Amino acid sequence: MAHLYNSAMDPLVVAIFAIVYLGMVLGGLPFLAIDRTGIALLGAIALVATGRVSPDDAWRAIDVPTIALLLGLMVVSAQFRLGGAYSAITQRIARIPMSPARLAGVVIAVSAGLSAVLSNDVVCLAMAPLLVAGCVHRGVRPAPMLFALACAANIGSAATLIGNPQNMLIGQSLRLSFAAYLLDGLPVALLGCLALWAILAWQFRSRWHVASSDVDVEAPPINRWQTGKGVFVIGALIVLFLTGVCPRDVAALGAAGVLLLSRRLSSREMLSLIDWQLLVLFAGLFIVNHAMIESGMLAIGMQRVADAGIDMQHAPTLFVTTAALSNLVSNVPAVMLLLPSTTHAQAGAILALASTLAGNLLIVGSIANIIVVDQAGRLGVTINWREHARTGVPVTLTTLAIAGAWLWLRG
């Protein structure tokens, strides 16, 4: 592979890498109106512009199968959103005549189930406003239901290799079997959801109710044909993933192509719901990490970590490091950083479960949390970091303990 420049031990590569990951920690850079995606993109541009990475190597550094899988599944999720499926499900949940504690259980089950096969972020984006409206209308405190929605979305997304972006990346990079991973992810997700419900039921046992009121939220009407088409396509995809008859990225792109062939839903509408920011973030980080690996500095850094007595091939160490790093730089950058140096037999399951479940710790731990808090705030329901942490911390510690125990038993 040709290089424009020999980047070995290059301080500029190290500096760009450090600035990019500082931006991942801070969520931006001081004095600049720039977010994580912009930082990753600028880092990649700087590496190419200075000749540290050639344009050809930059393109090769991007893991196209992972990007393709993400894109295809985003189109599938957009089908459900435009078809009104999320809205119809949420409205029906909010009208169920049952106690708030049982209602929280239903929210957890639905949120986790949808997030296991669709994008957890989109599930939260579509359901949060209608859940708030339904709760205040029936005099139920919205906060515990929103915690149920966000935490269950994260927990449920850990069940499969398509539940969230980092799991897709791990599955594609390590070529994990979709069915084999279910043996690790599904039991942890089920037990985690039960733990979440128990924690919420205990914390809010005497604080479920508030004065009822009305909140107007626009909800797209259910289109049974479009929803049915989405259900058929996602069902077919799951079968393909379980049987492994074709690569997951090819199957996902094929599914997206089928859904884009529509007489009712325009491709412009479908593609407007794609999270292009996330795809750009992935591409930028692929290039930045590639440069750091090629420079040899990442290997040196990992060797120094090992010399300090921190063995990343030791399963418990990798598990704790993944959870901690995911809250420091966010789960996708953390997974990208750790993937090249992990060869443990359970590395895939450890990375997927620890990075995903750690996202419930703080509001900024996952995009799903941020979306729920932001959507609630627009409707007058304020959730600060302390309120979230009261639930998020015990949920995170409990679910991580469940995952660690299960992986230990499986190991």
Sine and cosine of phi, psi and omega as CSV:
sin_phi,cos_phi,sin_psi,cos_psi,sin_omega,cos_omega
0.00,0.00,0.82,-0.58,-0.05,-1.00
-0.98,0.17,0.53,-0.85,0.05,-1.00
-0.79,-0.61,0.60,-0.80,0.12,-0.99
-0.95,0.31,-0.43,0.90,-0.15,-0.99
-0.47,-0.88,0.66,-0.75,0.07,-1.00
-0.99,0.15,0.95,-0.32,-0.13,-0.99
-1.00,0.01,0.08,1.00,-0.09,-1.00
-0.83,0.55,0.80,-0.60,0.07,-1.00
0.85,0.53,0.51,0.86,-0.05,-1.00
-0.99,0.14,0.86,-0.51,-0.01,-1.00
-0.90,0.43,-0.46,0.89,0.01,-1.00
-0.92,0.38,-0.65,0.76,0.05,-1.00
-0.88,0.48,-0.70,0.72,0.01,-1.00
-0.89,0.45,-0.66,0.75,-0.02,-1.00
-0.90,0.43,-0.69,0.72,0.01,-1.00
-0.90,0.44,-0.70,0.72,0.04,-1.00
-0.85,0.52,-0.72,0.70,-0.03,-1.00
-0.89,0.45,-0.67,0.74,-0.01,-1.00
-0.91,0.41,-0.67,0.74,0.00,-1.00
-0.88,0.48,-0.72,0.69,-0.04,-1.00
-0.97,0.23,-0.40,0.91,0.18,-0.98
-0.90,0.44,-0.65,0.76,0.06,-1.00
-0.90,0.44,-0.56,0.83,0.07,-1.00
-0.91,0.42,-0.61,0.79,0.02,-1.00
-0.93,0.37,-0.74,0.68,-0.10,-1.00
-0.99,0.14,-0.33,0.95,-0.08,-1.00
0.99,0.17,0.10,1.00,-0.02,-1.00
0.09,-1.00,-0.12,-0.99,0.05,-1.00
-0.81,-0.59,0.59,-0.81,-0.03,-1.00
-0.83,0.55,0.67,-0.74,0.09,-1.00
0.94,0.33,0.13,0.99,0.01,-1.00
-0.81,-0.59,0.66,-0.76,0.06,-1.00
-1.00,0.06,0.97,0.25,-0.11,-0.99
-0.60,-0.80,0.64,-0.77,0.00,-1.00
-0.95,-0.31,-0.14,-0.99,-0.05,-1.00
-0.86,0.51,-0.65,0.76,-0.01,-1.00
-0.90,0.44,-0.72,0.69,0.01,-1.00
-0.88,0.48,-0.63,0.78,0.01,-1.00
-0.90,0.43,-0.72,0.70,0.00,-1.00
-0.89,0.46,-0.66,0.75,0.01,-1.00
-0.91,0.41,-0.71,0.71,0.01,-1.00
-0.90,0.44,-0.60,0.80,0.06,-1.00
-0.88,0.48,-0.69,0.72,0.03,-1.00
-0.90,0.44,-0.68,0.74,0.01,-1.00
-0.88,0.47,-0.69,0.73,-0.01,-1.00
-0.88,0.48,-0.65,0.76,0.00,-1.00
-0.91,0.42,-0.64,0.77,0.02,-1.00
-0.95,0.30,-0.69,0.73,-0.05,-1.00
-0.90,0.44,-0.54,0.84,0.00,-1.00
-1.00,-0.01,0.04,1.00,0.05,-1.00
0.98,0.19,0.13,0.99,0.01,-1.00
-0.96,0.30,-0.47,0.88,0.10,-0.99
-0.75,-0.66,0.78,-0.63,0.02,-1.00
-0.96,0.27,0.41,-0.91,0.05,-1.00
-0.83,0.56,-0.64,0.77,0.02,-1.00
-0.90,0.43,-0.68,0.73,0.00,-1.00
-0.93,0.37,-0.53,0.85,0.04,-1.00
-0.90,0.45,-0.69,0.73,0.02,-1.00
-0.91,0.41,-0.65,0.76,-0.01,-1.00
-0.93,0.38,-0.47,0.88,-0.02,-1.00
-0.93,0.37,-0.44,0.90,-0.02,-1.00
-0.97,0.25,0.82,-0.58,0.00,-1.00
-0.98,0.19,1.00,-0.04,-0.09,-1.00
-0.87,0.49,-0.68,0.73,0.03,-1.00
-0.84,0.54,-0.63,0.78,0.02,-1.00
-0.92,0.39,-0.70,0.72,0.03,-1.00
-0.88,0.47,-0.67,0.75,-0.01,-1.00
-0.90,0.43,-0.67,0.74,0.03,-1.00
-0.89,0.46,-0.71,0.70,0.04,-1.00
-0.86,0.52,-0.75,0.66,-0.04,-1.00
-0.88,0.47,-0.73,0.69,-0.03,-1.00
-0.88,0.48,-0.69,0.72,-0.02,-1.00
-0.95,0.30,-0.46,0.89,0.09,-1.00
-0.91,0.41,-0.61,0.79,0.05,-1.00
-0.91,0.41,-0.66,0.75,0.03,-1.00
-0.87,0.49,-0.69,0.72,0.01,-1.00
-0.91,0.41,-0.60,0.80,0.04,-1.00
-0.89,0.46,-0.57,0.82,0.04,-1.00
-0.85,0.52,-0.71,0.71,0.01,-1.00
-0.92,0.40,-0.62,0.78,-0.02,-1.00
-0.93,0.37,-0.73,0.69,-0.01,-1.00
-0.94,0.33,-0.46,0.89,0.04,-1.00
-0.98,0.21,-0.05,1.00,0.05,-1.00
0.98,0.19,0.22,0.98,-0.06,-1.00
-0.91,0.41,-0.73,0.69,-0.02,-1.00
-0.87,0.49,-0.69,0.73,-0.02,-1.00
-0.90,0.44,-0.71,0.70,-0.02,-1.00
-0.89,0.46,-0.67,0.74,0.00,-1.00
-0.90,0.44,-0.71,0.70,-0.04,-1.00
-0.90,0.43,-0.69,0.73,0.01,-1.00
-0.89,0.46,-0.63,0.78,0.01,-1.00
-0.92,0.39,-0.66,0.75,0.03,-1.00
-0.86,0.51,-0.73,0.68,-0.08,-1.00
-0.90,0.44,-0.36,0.93,-0.03,-1.00
-0.99,-0.11,-0.06,1.00,-0.04,-1.00
-0.90,0.43,0.81,-0.58,0.00,-1.00
-0.98,0.18,1.00,0.02,0.01,-1.00
-0.47,-0.88,0.17,-0.99,-0.02,-1.00
-0.92,0.40,0.43,-0.90,0.01,-1.00
-0.84,0.54,-0.61,0.79,0.00,-1.00
-0.89,0.46,-0.69,0.72,0.04,-1.00
-0.93,0.37,-0.59,0.81,0.05,-1.00
-0.87,0.48,-0.66,0.75,0.05,-1.00
-0.87,0.50,-0.61,0.79,0.04,-1.00
-0.89,0.45,-0.64,0.77,0.03,-1.00
-0.92,0.39,-0.68,0.74,0.03,-1.00
-0.86,0.51,-0.70,0.72,0.00,-1.00
-0.88,0.47,-0.73,0.68,-0.04,-1.00
-0.89,0.46,-0.71,0.70,-0.03,-1.00
-0.93,0.36,-0.72,0.69,-0.02,-1.00
-0.88,0.48,-0.71,0.70,0.00,-1.00
-0.92,0.40,-0.68,0.74,-0.01,-1.00
-0.89,0.45,-0.71,0.70,0.02,-1.00
-0.91,0.41,-0.64,0.77,-0.06,-1.00
-0.94,0.35,-0.36,0.93,0.01,-1.00
-0.94,0.34,-0.45,0.89,-0.05,-1.00
-0.87,-0.50,-0.20,0.98,0.04,-1.00
-0.81,-0.59,0.08,-1.00,-0.03,-1.00
-0.93,0.36,0.84,-0.55,-0.01,-1.00
-0.89,0.45,-0.54,0.84,0.01,-1.00
-0.91,0.41,-0.68,0.73,0.00,-1.00
-0.93,0.38,-0.61,0.79,0.05,-1.00
-0.84,0.54,-0.73,0.69,0.00,-1.00
-0.92,0.39,-0.66,0.75,-0.01,-1.00
-0.88,0.47,-0.65,0.76,-0.05,-1.00
-0.98,0.20,-0.56,0.83,-0.13,-0.99
-1.00,0.00,-0.52,0.85,-0.14,-0.99
-0.83,0.55,-0.77,0.64,-0.04,-1.00
-0.88,0.47,-0.68,0.74,-0.02,-1.00
-0.94,0.33,-0.52,0.85,0.05,-1.00
-0.93,0.38,-0.65,0.76,0.07,-1.00
-0.87,0.49,-0.74,0.67,-0.02,-1.00
-0.87,0.49,-0.70,0.72,0.00,-1.00
-0.91,0.42,-0.61,0.79,-0.01,-1.00
-0.92,0.39,-0.76,0.65,-0.06,-1.00
-0.93,0.37,-0.47,0.88,0.02,-1.00
-0.92,0.39,-0.61,0.80,-0.02,-1.00
-0.99,-0.14,0.16,0.99,0.08,-1.00
0.97,0.25,0.48,0.88,0.04,-1.00
-0.96,-0.27,0.71,-0.71,0.01,-1.00
-0.87,0.50,0.81,-0.58,-0.05,-1.00
-0.94,0.34,-0.54,0.84,-0.15,-0.99
-0.81,0.59,-0.79,0.61,-0.02,-1.00
-0.88,0.47,-0.54,0.84,0.04,-1.00
-0.94,0.35,-0.58,0.81,0.04,-1.00
-0.94,0.33,-0.60,0.80,0.11,-0.99
-0.89,0.45,-0.66,0.76,0.04,-1.00
-0.87,0.49,-0.68,0.73,-0.01,-1.00
-0.90,0.44,-0.80,0.59,-0.10,-0.99
-0.93,0.36,-0.74,0.67,-0.04,-1.00
-0.91,0.43,-0.66,0.75,0.01,-1.00
-0.92,0.38,-0.55,0.83,0.05,-1.00
-0.89,0.46,-0.68,0.74,0.04,-1.00
-0.93,0.38,-0.72,0.69,-0.01,-1.00
-0.89,0.45,-0.73,0.68,-0.01,-1.00
-0.89,0.46,-0.58,0.81,-0.01,-1.00
-0.92,0.39,-0.33,0.94,0.04,-1.00
-0.97,0.26,-0.21,0.98,-0.10,-1.00
-0.94,0.33,-0.48,0.88,-0.09,-1.00
-0.75,-0.66,0.14,-0.99,0.04,-1.00
-1.00,0.08,0.09,1.00,0.04,-1.00
-0.83,-0.56,0.17,0.99,-0.07,-1.00
-0.97,0.24,-0.41,0.91,-0.01,-1.00
-0.42,-0.91,0.25,-0.97,-0.08,-1.00
-0.87,0.49,-0.67,0.74,-0.04,-1.00
-0.92,0.39,-0.55,0.83,0.06,-1.00
-0.93,0.38,-0.61,0.79,0.07,-1.00
-0.87,0.49,-0.70,0.71,0.01,-1.00
-0.88,0.47,-0.72,0.70,-0.01,-1.00
-0.89,0.46,-0.72,0.69,-0.01,-1.00
-0.87,0.49,-0.68,0.73,-0.01,-1.00
-0.95,0.32,-0.69,0.72,-0.08,-1.00
-0.92,0.38,-0.66,0.75,-0.05,-1.00
-1.00,-0.10,0.01,1.00,0.00,-1.00
0.80,0.61,0.78,0.63,-0.01,-1.00
-0.98,0.20,0.55,-0.84,0.09,-1.00
-0.96,0.28,0.76,-0.65,0.01,-1.00
-0.87,0.49,-0.72,0.70,-0.03,-1.00
-0.93,0.37,-0.66,0.75,-0.02,-1.00
-0.90,0.44,-0.63,0.78,0.00,-1.00
-0.91,0.41,-0.51,0.86,0.03,-1.00
-0.83,0.56,-0.53,0.85,0.00,-1.00
-0.91,0.42,-0.41,0.91,0.08,-1.00
-1.00,-0.08,-0.72,0.69,-0.13,-0.99
-0.97,0.25,-0.67,0.74,-0.10,-0.99
-0.91,0.41,-0.75,0.66,0.02,-1.00
-0.87,0.49,-0.64,0.77,0.02,-1.00
-0.90,0.44,-0.66,0.75,0.00,-1.00
-0.91,0.41,-0.68,0.74,0.00,-1.00
-0.89,0.45,-0.73,0.68,0.02,-1.00
-0.92,0.38,-0.58,0.81,0.03,-1.00
-0.90,0.43,-0.63,0.77,0.04,-1.00
-0.91,0.40,-0.64,0.77,0.07,-1.00
-0.89,0.46,-0.67,0.75,0.03,-1.00
-0.90,0.43,-0.65,0.76,0.04,-1.00
-0.87,0.49,-0.73,0.68,0.00,-1.00
-0.88,0.47,-0.67,0.74,-0.01,-1.00
-0.89,0.45,-0.65,0.76,0.00,-1.00
-0.91,0.41,-0.70,0.72,0.02,-1.00
-0.91,0.42,-0.68,0.73,-0.01,-1.00
-0.88,0.47,-0.59,0.81,0.01,-1.00
-0.97,0.24,-0.70,0.72,-0.06,-1.00
-0.92,0.40,-0.61,0.79,-0.10,-1.00
-0.93,-0.36,0.42,0.91,-0.10,-0.99
-0.85,0.53,-0.49,0.87,0.00,-1.00
-0.85,-0.53,0.28,0.96,-0.08,-1.00
-0.74,-0.67,0.58,0.81,-0.04,-1.00
-0.99,0.15,-0.48,0.88,-0.24,-0.97
-0.97,-0.24,0.54,-0.84,0.14,-0.99
-0.65,-0.76,0.16,-0.99,0.06,-1.00
-0.90,0.43,0.68,-0.73,-0.04,-1.00
-0.97,0.23,0.46,-0.89,0.05,-1.00
-0.37,-0.93,-0.07,-1.00,-0.02,-1.00
-0.85,-0.53,0.65,-0.76,0.09,-1.00
-0.78,-0.63,0.78,-0.62,-0.01,-1.00
-1.00,0.03,0.86,-0.51,0.05,-1.00
-0.76,-0.65,0.80,-0.60,0.01,-1.00
-0.97,0.23,0.79,-0.62,-0.02,-1.00
-0.80,-0.60,0.78,-0.62,0.04,-1.00
-0.91,0.42,0.65,-0.76,0.01,-1.00
-0.92,0.39,0.48,-0.88,0.01,-1.00
-0.94,0.34,0.75,-0.67,0.11,-0.99
-0.93,-0.37,0.97,-0.24,-0.14,-0.99
-0.91,0.41,-0.56,0.83,0.00,-1.00
-0.92,0.39,-0.75,0.66,-0.01,-1.00
-0.91,0.42,-0.63,0.78,0.04,-1.00
-0.91,0.41,-0.68,0.74,0.03,-1.00
-0.88,0.47,-0.63,0.78,0.03,-1.00
-0.90,0.44,-0.65,0.76,0.04,-1.00
-0.90,0.44,-0.66,0.75,0.02,-1.00
-0.89,0.46,-0.68,0.73,0.01,-1.00
-0.88,0.47,-0.70,0.71,-0.05,-1.00
-0.92,0.40,-0.71,0.70,-0.02,-1.00
-0.92,0.39,-0.56,0.83,0.08,-1.00
-0.89,0.45,-0.70,0.72,0.03,-1.00
-0.90,0.44,-0.62,0.78,0.02,-1.00
-0.89,0.46,-0.71,0.71,-0.01,-1.00
-0.86,0.50,-0.66,0.75,0.03,-1.00
-0.88,0.48,-0.70,0.71,0.02,-1.00
-0.89,0.45,-0.65,0.76,0.01,-1.00
-0.91,0.42,-0.66,0.75,-0.03,-1.00
-0.94,0.35,-0.61,0.79,-0.04,-1.00
-1.00,0.10,-0.40,0.92,0.03,-1.00
0.92,0.39,0.49,0.87,-0.06,-1.00
-0.96,0.27,-0.31,0.95,0.07,-1.00
-0.49,-0.87,0.35,-0.94,0.00,-1.00
-0.84,0.55,0.60,-0.80,-0.06,-1.00
-0.88,0.48,-0.61,0.79,-0.01,-1.00
-0.92,0.40,-0.63,0.78,0.03,-1.00
-0.91,0.41,-0.68,0.73,0.02,-1.00
-0.89,0.46,-0.67,0.74,-0.02,-1.00
-0.92,0.40,-0.66,0.75,0.04,-1.00
-0.92,0.40,-0.62,0.79,0.06,-1.00
-0.88,0.47,-0.66,0.75,0.04,-1.00
-0.89,0.45,-0.66,0.75,0.03,-1.00
-0.89,0.46,-0.65,0.76,0.02,-1.00
-0.88,0.47,-0.66,0.75,0.04,-1.00
-0.87,0.48,-0.69,0.73,-0.05,-1.00
-0.95,0.31,-0.50,0.86,0.03,-1.00
-0.95,0.30,-0.30,0.95,0.08,-1.00
-0.99,0.12,0.98,0.18,-0.09,-1.00
-0.74,-0.67,0.59,-0.81,0.06,-1.00
-1.00,0.00,-0.25,0.97,-0.10,-1.00
-0.95,-0.32,-0.74,0.67,-0.03,-1.00
-1.00,-0.05,0.89,-0.46,-0.06,-1.00
-0.96,0.29,0.52,-0.86,0.03,-1.00
-0.89,0.46,-0.51,0.86,0.03,-1.00
-0.89,0.46,-0.68,0.73,0.03,-1.00
-0.90,0.43,-0.69,0.72,-0.02,-1.00
-0.89,0.47,-0.76,0.65,-0.08,-1.00
-0.95,0.30,-0.36,0.93,0.04,-1.00
-0.94,0.35,-0.32,0.95,0.00,-1.00
-1.00,-0.06,0.02,1.00,0.06,-1.00
-0.96,0.29,0.68,-0.74,0.04,-1.00
-0.99,0.11,0.98,0.21,-0.02,-1.00
-0.89,0.46,-0.51,0.86,0.03,-1.00
-0.86,0.52,-0.68,0.73,-0.01,-1.00
-0.91,0.41,-0.65,0.76,0.01,-1.00
-0.89,0.45,-0.64,0.77,0.05,-1.00
-0.92,0.39,-0.64,0.77,0.06,-1.00
-0.84,0.54,-0.73,0.68,0.03,-1.00
-0.85,0.53,-0.76,0.65,-0.05,-1.00
-0.87,0.49,-0.71,0.70,-0.01,-1.00
-0.89,0.47,-0.70,0.71,-0.01,-1.00
-0.93,0.37,-0.55,0.83,0.07,-1.00
-0.85,0.52,-0.69,0.72,-0.04,-1.00
-0.94,0.34,-0.70,0.71,-0.01,-1.00
-0.89,0.46,-0.71,0.70,0.01,-1.00
-0.91,0.41,-0.61,0.79,0.04,-1.00
-0.86,0.51,-0.71,0.70,0.01,-1.00
-0.88,0.47,-0.65,0.76,-0.01,-1.00
-0.93,0.38,-0.63,0.78,0.04,-1.00
-0.91,0.41,-0.71,0.70,-0.01,-1.00
-0.90,0.43,-0.50,0.86,0.00,-1.00
-0.94,0.33,-0.33,0.94,-0.04,-1.00
1.00,0.05,-0.14,0.99,-0.06,-1.00
-0.95,0.32,-0.53,0.85,0.02,-1.00
-0.91,0.41,-0.65,0.76,0.03,-1.00
-0.90,0.43,-0.64,0.77,0.02,-1.00
-0.90,0.43,-0.68,0.73,0.01,-1.00
-0.88,0.47,-0.68,0.73,0.00,-1.00
-0.93,0.38,-0.54,0.84,0.05,-1.00
-0.92,0.38,-0.63,0.78,0.05,-1.00
-0.92,0.40,-0.59,0.81,0.08,-1.00
-0.88,0.47,-0.68,0.73,0.02,-1.00
-0.91,0.42,-0.65,0.76,0.02,-1.00
-0.90,0.45,-0.45,0.90,0.03,-1.00
-0.99,0.17,0.04,1.00,0.04,-1.00
1.00,-0.05,0.18,0.98,0.01,-1.00
-0.97,-0.24,0.98,-0.21,-0.07,-1.00
-1.00,-0.09,0.95,-0.31,-0.04,-1.00
-0.95,0.32,-0.20,0.98,0.08,-1.00
-1.00,0.05,-0.08,1.00,0.07,-1.00
-1.00,0.09,0.87,-0.49,-0.16,-0.99
-0.81,0.59,-0.77,0.64,0.00,-1.00
-0.87,0.49,-0.61,0.79,0.02,-1.00
-0.90,0.43,-0.71,0.70,0.02,-1.00
-0.88,0.47,-0.64,0.77,-0.01,-1.00
-0.88,0.47,-0.77,0.64,-0.03,-1.00
-0.92,0.40,-0.67,0.74,0.00,-1.00
-0.89,0.46,-0.67,0.74,0.01,-1.00
-0.89,0.46,-0.71,0.70,0.00,-1.00
-0.89,0.46,-0.69,0.72,-0.02,-1.00
-0.93,0.37,-0.71,0.70,-0.04,-1.00
-0.92,0.40,-0.54,0.84,0.01,-1.00
-0.90,0.43,-0.54,0.84,0.05,-1.00
-0.99,0.12,-0.29,0.96,0.00,-1.00
-1.00,0.08,-0.76,0.65,-0.08,-1.00
-0.91,-0.42,0.03,1.00,-0.09,-1.00
1.00,0.03,0.42,-0.91,-0.21,-0.98
-0.94,0.35,-0.63,0.78,-0.01,-1.00
-0.91,0.42,-0.78,0.62,0.06,-1.00
-0.86,0.50,-0.60,0.80,0.00,-1.00
-0.88,0.47,-0.71,0.70,0.00,-1.00
-0.90,0.43,-0.68,0.73,0.03,-1.00
-0.87,0.50,-0.61,0.79,-0.03,-1.00
-0.94,0.34,-0.60,0.80,-0.09,-1.00
-1.00,0.04,-0.43,0.90,-0.10,-1.00
-0.82,0.58,-0.71,0.70,-0.09,-1.00
-0.90,0.44,-0.36,0.93,-0.11,-0.99
-0.94,-0.33,0.21,0.98,-0.05,-1.00
-0.93,-0.36,0.86,-0.51,0.02,-1.00
-0.81,-0.59,0.12,0.99,0.01,-1.00
-0.88,0.48,0.54,-0.84,-0.04,-1.00
-0.86,0.50,-0.54,0.84,0.01,-1.00
-0.99,-0.17,0.28,0.96,-0.10,-1.00
-0.84,0.55,-0.68,0.73,-0.03,-1.00
-0.87,0.49,-0.77,0.64,-0.01,-1.00
-0.91,0.42,-0.63,0.78,0.01,-1.00
-0.89,0.45,-0.76,0.64,-0.01,-1.00
-0.88,0.48,-0.71,0.71,-0.05,-1.00
-0.91,0.42,-0.75,0.66,-0.07,-1.00
-0.95,0.31,-0.72,0.70,-0.05,-1.00
-0.91,0.40,-0.69,0.72,-0.03,-1.00
-0.92,0.38,-0.58,0.82,-0.03,-1.00
-0.97,0.23,-0.76,0.65,-0.05,-1.00
-0.92,0.38,-0.49,0.87,0.03,-1.00
-0.91,0.42,-0.34,0.94,-0.04,-1.00
-0.91,0.42,-0.28,0.96,-0.01,-1.00
-0.99,0.12,-0.13,0.99,-0.12,-0.99
-0.87,0.49,-0.79,0.61,-0.04,-1.00
-0.78,-0.63,0.27,-0.96,0.01,-1.00
-0.83,0.56,-0.68,0.73,-0.06,-1.00
-0.98,0.19,0.02,1.00,-0.04,-1.00
-0.93,0.36,-0.41,0.91,0.03,-1.00
-0.48,-0.88,0.42,-0.91,0.03,-1.00
-0.90,0.43,-0.55,0.84,0.01,-1.00
-0.86,0.51,-0.69,0.72,0.03,-1.00
-0.88,0.48,-0.72,0.69,-0.04,-1.00
-0.88,0.47,-0.67,0.74,0.00,-1.00
-0.88,0.47,-0.73,0.69,-0.03,-1.00
-0.89,0.45,-0.73,0.68,-0.01,-1.00
-0.89,0.45,-0.66,0.75,0.00,-1.00
-0.92,0.40,-0.72,0.70,0.00,-1.00
-0.89,0.45,-0.64,0.77,0.03,-1.00
-0.91,0.42,-0.66,0.75,0.00,-1.00
-0.87,0.49,-0.57,0.82,0.02,-1.00
-0.92,0.39,-0.35,0.94,0.01,-1.00
-0.97,-0.26,0.26,0.97,0.09,-1.00
1.00,0.05,0.16,0.99,0.04,-1.00
-0.97,-0.25,0.95,-0.30,-0.07,-1.00
-1.00,-0.08,0.78,-0.63,0.07,-1.00
-0.82,-0.57,0.92,-0.40,0.00,-1.00
-1.00,-0.03,0.08,-1.00,-0.12,-0.99
-0.93,0.37,-0.49,0.87,0.02,-1.00
-0.92,0.38,-0.69,0.72,0.02,-1.00
-0.88,0.48,-0.69,0.72,0.01,-1.00
-0.91,0.42,-0.67,0.74,-0.05,-1.00
-0.89,0.45,-0.53,0.85,0.01,-1.00
-0.86,0.52,-0.55,0.84,0.07,-1.00
-1.00,-0.09,-0.69,0.73,-0.10,-0.99
-0.88,0.47,-0.65,0.76,-0.04,-1.00
-0.91,0.42,-0.80,0.60,0.03,-1.00
-0.90,0.44,-0.57,0.82,0.04,-1.00
-0.90,0.44,-0.71,0.71,-0.01,-1.00
-0.89,0.45,-0.75,0.66,-0.02,-1.00
-0.89,0.46,-0.64,0.77,-0.01,-1.00
-0.93,0.37,-0.72,0.69,-0.03,-1.00
-0.94,0.35,-0.58,0.82,0.08,-1.00
-0.91,0.41,-0.62,0.78,0.05,-1.00
-0.90,0.44,-0.65,0.76,0.05,-1.00
-0.88,0.47,-0.72,0.69,-0.01,-1.00
-0.90,0.45,-0.69,0.72,0.01,-1.00
-0.88,0.47,-0.68,0.73,0.01,-1.00
-0.91,0.42,-0.67,0.74,-0.01,-1.00
-0.91,0.42,-0.69,0.73,0.02,-1.00
-0.91,0.42,-0.58,0.81,0.03,-1.00
-0.91,0.42,-0.67,0.74,0.04,-1.00
-0.91,0.40,-0.63,0.77,-0.01,-1.00
-0.95,0.30,-0.45,0.89,-0.04,-1.00
-0.95,0.30,0.00,0.00,0.00,0.00
